[in-house]
Amino acid sequence: MNLLNNHRYALITGIVLAVVLALLIGGSQFNQLGLARWFHIVAGVFWIGLLYYFNVAQTPALADAAADKGGPGGAGITKYVAPRALFWFRWAAVATWLGGAWLLGSTFLSAFTFGAIADPQGHTPYYLRVIGTGA
């Protein structure tokens, strides 16, 4: 059985390989920020990929299906494909946002209030150091 012929098995295989590689490269110590960054990036790629699917593939396909007088129209896409794609699109957006919040960690409130609420440890948030407004 080829694991790459089934997309579920391919996804599971990719996740297992990523975890194994992370353990081999990172050793026995657990890097929480590395995992947060990985989660945020993978969820973001999934989210943006689905956005491109909607804009590049589905929308033009629905227009072509509606113009086809002899075919089934867009009913198959709107009934079966679009709800599933929208479900994953929404959850990928939530996962990306939560991954970013996890990555911000203790500077979360300071980042979302543009410094109005200070960091509990008193550190200048990274985004303020980068743009040069922090100490």
Secondary structure, 3 states (H helix, E strand, C coil): CCHHHCHHHHHHHHHHHHHHHHHHHHCCCCCHHHHHHHHHHHHHHHHHHHHHHHHHHHHHHHHHHHHCCCCCCCHHHHHHHHHHHHHHHHHHHHHHHHHHHHHHHHHHHHHHCCCCCCCCCCCCCHHHHHHCCCC
